[in-house]
């Protein structure tokens, strides 16, 4: 039987979107006869992943290891004591790791799990896949590829590495540390046998910096799980008087420039076209940055539902007319989990971003509309007009089957020994 060992720093039952991708893929791989094992990190007490149900068939094959990185730095501190402990822990990490990315919480984790990975190899595992970010663990485990050249080593990029301007602290990194990150990134890409990435743009960048040939780079989207589909959501094509837009999931802090323009657009809309203003609602469900509260207070049509469990989130989705994406300038090509959930629900996808591939894709395929940075006010008017005329619909001829996880796993299977 083909064996595959997956290293994913975040994995159910621990919370975090990073655990969703491989929890889903492994469920389907196991059904196709691939013997999968998982190594992941122990991450505090937040065991509330909505994807834990996807791991029930292989929970006994998951090993959790406590990472060397301080646990407090992997949280969002809320109390005064938590914030003080966070700042103290970050100061200590900065003193020790000045020339590496001290926001990469997998630092040291690769070394910690190296004996477990090596044990699996000695027991017959011929395929090892490291899913990143965080990223350092992939570089730390690179030595095993050199020690076991016959083993198939793969790295899976859910996020950009050294050119990431949205997360993992890269935007604030000192030049010396960034050079170290770029060096490690290049060594990983050159050293691993296959490179998976969620987008072609990411793989194009990896090819450019590494000089490696095309055959080792594989685009592997996040996709969607048909087993998650709620038939009520799929059948909810009821157009009411108000256009209900919904963002399900984390709203990232670096999207603030988009919200600044959206705020100005809504102020102008409220003044110039109060009828439209009252007929559009922006619903948010999930984690939001601190600045979001000030934005919400200015507008009655901005509704924050907090964090919800699956059934409550599904109800919000059922009552929505379209789903929203907010993309930063460096990731305006991103097709995140939110994007594929929109495909799965066959809801129009409204992309707030600078002009980029994702916005172009939804409009070219008639599965949504673009709200472009620089013309948000005009595009909102266009969106409302579209809705009132009954023209805001998901293209019924668009084939979503290629993005189903049970089909996407064939890209993984084709690389295995």
LINNOR-V237165 format. One record per helix or strand. SS is the DSSP state (@ for helix, = for strand). FROM is the first residue (numbers start at 1). LEN is the number of residues. If there is no record, write none. Layout:
ss=[SS	SS]
from=[FROM	FROM]
len=[LEN	LEN]
This chain:
ss=[=	@	=	@	@	=	@	@	@	=	@	@	=	@	@	=	@	@	=	=	@	@	=	@	@	=	@	=	@	=	@	@	=	@	=	@	@	=	@]
from=[3	17	35	52	59	62	71	80	109	127	136	142	152	170	175	194	200	214	217	224	226	231	243	253	274	280	292	302	310	322	329	337	348	357	368	376	401	404	405]
len=[6	15	8	4	3	5	4	17	14	6	5	6	6	3	17	4	11	3	3	1	3	4	6	20	5	6	6	3	9	5	3	9	6	8	5	13	3	1	9]
